[in-house]
Every structure is written in C-alpha cells, then in structure tokens.
Amino acid sequence: MTLPSIDREFEGKTAFVLGGSSGIGRASAELLADRGARVVIVGHAEDTLTVAAELSDNGKRSVIGIHGDGSDSGFVRSAVDRTVSEFGSLDIIMCSAAIHPLGNVVETDEATWDRTFAVNVKSMYLTCHFGVPHMIESGGGSIITVASVQATSNTPNVCAYASTKGAIVTFTHTLAIDLAKHKIRANTICPGSIITPMQEHFARGNGEGKSIEDMYKVFARPVPLQRLGEAWEIAELAAFLASPRSGFCTGSQFTADGGLLAGLRIF
Ligand SMILES: NC(=O)c1ccc[n+]([C@@H]2O[C@H](COP(=O)([O-])OP(=O)(O)OC[C@H]3O[C@@H](n4cnc5c(N)ncnc54)[C@H](O)[C@@H]3O)[C@@H](O)[C@H]2O)c1
C-alpha cells in the first residue's frame, strides 16, 4: 500500500474532535488540520468558537467550532449532522472531552458521579452512536478515545474520574470488535501527566498551598523521564492512530506517560 506523504495525509478527510477546544483535543485538532483534515472541534468552554477561529489561522486550516454539551443527545446529533452537511463525510472521531472532579467514594455525591459518567463516557457513546453510521458511509475510519493511566493505576481521590477511564477502555474494545467489519478501527490513548488546563486544575486541587510549577515538579518525581508530557506529544500519537500508518492497530491502549506505569515506586 502506498501511503500519502505525512505532511498532508488527512487531505479529503473529516475529523470530529469532541473536547477539541482545549489541551490534548486542541493540539490534536490543530495537527490533524495542519495535515489537511477538515476539522470540527466541539467544546463546552465558552471560547470554543474563538479557539476554532484561532486554529483556522485566517482560513489556512479548515476548522469549525461547535459549542455545547457533549452529554446532551440532541446537541451531539445536531453537531454530527452539521459536520457531515458542511464537510461531506466523517472519517475520524476523537473523543477527548472530560471533567475531573476529586473525591473518594464517600465524598463523591451522586450528582457528581452521574455528571462525570455523562461527560466522560456518555459523550463518547453519543458521538459514536450518531457518528459511526456516517463513517460506515465514508467506507471506514478511525476512532480515538482518550482514557488515562488512571484506567489501570490510581492516585487517591479520583473515584468517579478514574472509574470513567476504565469504562472508556472497555467501550473502545467493543467499538473495535463490532466495527472492524466496516473497516473502522478504535484505539485508546492513556496519557500520564500532560500539561493542560485540566492538569493545572488537578495541581491546584492537590496543591496544599504549593504553586502549580512546584506541583508539576512533585508530579514529575515518579516519572522515569522526570517531566510532564506536552499536549503536542499526545497529538502526534492521535494523528498516528487516525492515519493508515496504524492500519493494523485496533482495540489497543497506547500509553504515553514518560514511563510512569512501567515503574515500581518503592524507593
Ligand atoms: N492532562 C492530563 O494530564 C491528562 C492525563 C490523562 C488523561 N487525560 C485525558 O485527556 C483528555 C483531555 O484532557 P485535557 O487535559 O486536554 O483537558 P482540558 O480540560 O484541557 O480539555 C477538556 C476538553 O473537554 C471539553 N469538555 C468538558 N466538558 C464537556 C462537555 N460537557 N461537553 C463537551 N466538551 C466538554 C472542554 O471544553 C475541553 O475542550 C481528557 O479525557 C482527560 O481525562 C488528561
């Protein structure tokens, strides 16, 4: 098989990036668009349309923004419909949206538990539920879900968040198994600590008066590479998984954590 040059490898493809207005989703949307994709970013943050305008870089990249709640069925259906009516196809779905409340099982109230599953997991289900029929029409595609190292190994007080991440890994397995016959691949990225607005929020929540920079040093201590990751490093992995270069990968988890999960931190 002859693969297109990596520079414009997504030319003619449409990508829908849920959570594309910030952090890992934003960096991935930018890279996909740089390499030729028409990209729709969906975000809950007020600045989603402004971010889309920034990413489009005065029309040099093809990016539109849609602002709304990814856990709302009617909203997701209309966002997917708009994607296909404006761009004509749907080839790549990336689901990166999440919220990250802190708390153990007693501290986590029912509303927080439900909301975390709605934003982190149900939004993926809705995006795939409405998006996959269009992907099938496009002749196949790639779905990238974003879980976390917290899917398998946990810090304290992330009861709801980490539980959603385990669910995402299983959800992605089901996509891979059920959709392979339609030439749709599905893989999960499990990032470690990556510098994004969510990481800042996590650092503040665990900070006990320390600055964010000092907390990042604390988070980097158990990481063999001795640093946090950057959003573009996850975007490169997402682009690989979106591309035919990863054509034999489906139903897999790709960890990008600087070696964190490989280590036993006993001293
Ligand atoms: N940053 C890290 O260290 C890290 C580590 C492991 C996993 N992750 C995962 O990576 C993904 C991206 O995280 P990030 O660090 O870039 O976070 P971020 O907070 O920068 O971005 C989250 C995105 O989700 C969107 N979002 C939140 N609620 C939404 C809703 N109801 N509907 C639609 N969109 C909504 C936001 O608008 C934003 O675009 C998340 O799934 C997160 O759990 C991040």
The ligand as an ORCA input file, in Angstrom:
! r2SCAN-3c Opt
* xyz 0 1
  N      -3.885     16.409     31.098
  C      -3.574     15.245     31.629
  O      -2.608     15.103     32.393
  C      -4.385     14.033     31.291
  C      -3.941     12.801     31.785
  C      -4.667     11.668     31.488
  C      -5.810     11.754     30.714
  N      -6.224     12.961     30.255
  C      -7.426     12.993     29.437
  O      -7.183     13.693     28.250
  C      -8.398     14.280     27.796
  C      -8.175     15.742     27.527
  O      -7.834     16.373     28.744
  P      -7.077     17.761     28.791
  O      -6.036     17.623     29.802
  O      -6.749     18.193     27.430
  O      -8.255     18.651     29.433
  P      -8.853     20.084     29.123
  O      -9.630     20.429     30.332
  O      -7.804     20.999     28.637
  O      -9.853     19.802     27.902
  C     -11.080     19.170     28.110
  C     -11.988     19.443     26.951
  O     -13.230     18.805     27.240
  C     -14.264     19.709     26.925
  N     -15.455     19.414     27.706
  C     -15.598     19.364     29.052
  N     -16.875     19.110     29.353
  C     -17.540     18.980     28.192
  C     -18.877     18.727     27.849
  N     -19.837     18.569     28.771
  N     -19.206     18.688     26.537
  C     -18.284     18.876     25.572
  N     -16.995     19.101     25.840
  C     -16.639     19.170     27.136
  C     -13.707     21.079     27.271
  O     -14.465     22.104     26.657
  C     -12.305     20.914     26.714
  O     -12.328     21.151     25.309
  C      -9.425     14.012     28.886
  O     -10.178     12.870     28.530
  C      -8.569     13.712     30.093
  O      -9.241     12.908     31.033
  C      -5.542     14.113     30.526
*
